[in-house]
Amino acid sequence: MNCVLITGASSGIGYQLARDYASAGWQVLACGRNAERLAELACHSPLIQPVCFDHDNPQQVHDALTAHPAPQLVILNAGDCHYLDDPGQLSVAALQPMLHANLFGAVTVLHELLPRLERGSRIGWVSSAVTLLPLPRAELYGTAKAAGEYLARTLAITLATYGLSLSLIRPGFVDTPLTRRNDFAMPTLISVSEASRQIRDGLAAGRAVIDFPRRLHWPMRLLSWLPGGLWRRVALRMIQRAPTVAAGK
Ligand SMILES: NC(=O)c1ccc[n+]([C@@H]2O[C@H](COP(=O)([O-])OP(=O)(O)OC[C@H]3O[C@@H](n4cnc5c(N)ncnc54)[C@H](OP(=O)(O)O)[C@@H]3O)[C@@H](O)[C@H]2O)c1
């Protein structure tokens, strides 16, 4: 039986992925910190096994992961997002939690799993469409995701020599507890079911990069081709039209 390990399975995209893979007959190692929520998830299918750890704690990650067989598919999905309301909030202390949530945690999990993965296994690295363009207020989150994306793209080349594949996953806005905190309009917002379908289809097809939804990615990609100064002017207009952001709230 195929086995998938999903981090961040206690909520949002990861939770839906866990349910959908189990429905398709996969054994699911559902990882997260919230034991109660993982136990509730496991009630949906005997194929879902909760694996509780904080990815910031290497010993917890080691103990939890060595207790299970190596999966054929690993989806590094755990993450968090905070926006900068005011440039005065920029500090190492503010950036650190974003790096831990979106980059260091995935590295800790990979450190444990990589030596155990068999040839033919695949890794899905969940980044974000935010890496396509420098977006207002996304200094901390975007930096963490962009750093992770560089690592994932480089790793994809190296891992190929070991018979392992890596897919970079860049969702646009998905309706989850993470985005429900947002105080701005989210164009092309999609459901977790749609996000899960896009991710599962992309991974099954062995795609190197899984970008969705297309109706957000294409305009963003076109905008990313504008000369830097021109995009800066467009972004500035966006901020000026959003009074709560301009007021630094
Ligand atoms: N939603 C979007 O629009 C969107 C767009 C682009 C990219 N993404 C990315 O997609 C991924 C999932 O996002 P989501 O929207 O589904 O968020 P979510 O509902 O807030 O879920 C985040 C998950 O990450 C886990 N997590 C966070 N910190 C952790 C830690 N230190 N140790 C272990 N697990 C930790 C959480 O576990 P606990 O709850 O158990 O702590 C939770 O299961 C993230 O990487 C996010 O950046 C989301």
PDBQT file of the ligand as one rigid body, heavy atoms in Angstrom, charges set to zero:
ROOT
HETATM    1  N1  LIG A 301      -4.121  29.150   2.594  1.00  0.00    +0.000 N 
HETATM    2  C1  LIG A 301      -3.512  29.776   1.600  1.00  0.00    +0.000 C 
HETATM    3  O1  LIG A 301      -4.090  30.648   0.923  1.00  0.00    +0.000 OA
HETATM    4  C2  LIG A 301      -2.098  29.423   1.231  1.00  0.00    +0.000 A 
HETATM    5  C3  LIG A 301      -1.563  30.003   0.063  1.00  0.00    +0.000 A 
HETATM    6  C4  LIG A 301      -0.258  29.701  -0.300  1.00  0.00    +0.000 A 
HETATM    7  C5  LIG A 301       0.486  28.844   0.459  1.00  0.00    +0.000 A 
HETATM    8  N2  LIG A 301      -0.041  28.298   1.601  1.00  0.00    +0.000 N 
HETATM    9  C6  LIG A 301       0.788  27.408   2.398  1.00  0.00    +0.000 C 
HETATM   10  O2  LIG A 301       0.088  26.183   2.564  1.00  0.00    +0.000 OA
HETATM   11  C7  LIG A 301       0.487  25.573   3.792  1.00  0.00    +0.000 C 
HETATM   12  C8  LIG A 301      -0.750  25.200   4.609  1.00  0.00    +0.000 C 
HETATM   13  O3  LIG A 301      -1.454  26.389   4.873  1.00  0.00    +0.000 OA
HETATM   14  P1  LIG A 301      -2.967  26.410   5.432  1.00  0.00    +0.000 P 
HETATM   15  O4  LIG A 301      -3.583  27.583   4.805  1.00  0.00    +0.000 OA
HETATM   16  O5  LIG A 301      -3.564  25.087   5.310  1.00  0.00    +0.000 OA
HETATM   17  O6  LIG A 301      -2.674  26.809   6.957  1.00  0.00    +0.000 OA
HETATM   18  P2  LIG A 301      -3.342  26.351   8.363  1.00  0.00    +0.000 P 
HETATM   19  O7  LIG A 301      -4.743  25.938   8.171  1.00  0.00    +0.000 OA
HETATM   20  O8  LIG A 301      -3.024  27.439   9.316  1.00  0.00    +0.000 OA
HETATM   21  O9  LIG A 301      -2.467  25.050   8.743  1.00  0.00    +0.000 OA
HETATM   22  C9  LIG A 301      -1.111  25.182   9.062  1.00  0.00    +0.000 C 
HETATM   23  C10 LIG A 301      -0.600  23.840   9.522  1.00  0.00    +0.000 C 
HETATM   24  O10 LIG A 301       0.812  23.954   9.795  1.00  0.00    +0.000 OA
HETATM   25  C11 LIG A 301       1.069  23.331  11.035  1.00  0.00    +0.000 C 
HETATM   26  N3  LIG A 301       2.212  23.931  11.739  1.00  0.00    +0.000 N 
HETATM   27  C12 LIG A 301       2.490  25.236  11.882  1.00  0.00    +0.000 A 
HETATM   28  N4  LIG A 301       3.570  25.385  12.655  1.00  0.00    +0.000 NA
HETATM   29  C13 LIG A 301       3.961  24.129  13.018  1.00  0.00    +0.000 A 
HETATM   30  C14 LIG A 301       5.005  23.601  13.840  1.00  0.00    +0.000 A 
HETATM   31  N5  LIG A 301       5.881  24.405  14.475  1.00  0.00    +0.000 N 
HETATM   32  N6  LIG A 301       5.120  22.257  13.978  1.00  0.00    +0.000 NA
HETATM   33  C15 LIG A 301       4.255  21.424  13.360  1.00  0.00    +0.000 A 
HETATM   34  N7  LIG A 301       3.229  21.853  12.584  1.00  0.00    +0.000 NA
HETATM   35  C16 LIG A 301       3.096  23.191  12.428  1.00  0.00    +0.000 A 
HETATM   36  C17 LIG A 301      -0.202  23.548  11.849  1.00  0.00    +0.000 C 
HETATM   37  O11 LIG A 301      -0.224  22.570  12.869  1.00  0.00    +0.000 OA
HETATM   38  P3  LIG A 301      -0.990  22.791  14.293  1.00  0.00    +0.000 P 
HETATM   39  O12 LIG A 301      -2.293  23.479  13.955  1.00  0.00    +0.000 OA
HETATM   40  O13 LIG A 301      -1.181  21.395  14.768  1.00  0.00    +0.000 OA
HETATM   41  O14 LIG A 301      -0.109  23.623  15.122  1.00  0.00    +0.000 OA
HETATM   42  C18 LIG A 301      -1.284  23.359  10.802  1.00  0.00    +0.000 C 
HETATM   43  O15 LIG A 301      -1.606  22.001  10.662  1.00  0.00    +0.000 OA
HETATM   44  C19 LIG A 301       1.406  26.587   4.493  1.00  0.00    +0.000 C 
HETATM   45  O16 LIG A 301       2.743  26.255   4.233  1.00  0.00    +0.000 OA
HETATM   46  C20 LIG A 301       1.046  27.910   3.810  1.00  0.00    +0.000 C 
HETATM   47  O17 LIG A 301       2.096  28.833   3.855  1.00  0.00    +0.000 OA
HETATM   48  C21 LIG A 301      -1.325  28.571   1.997  1.00  0.00    +0.000 A 
ENDROOT
TORSDOF 0
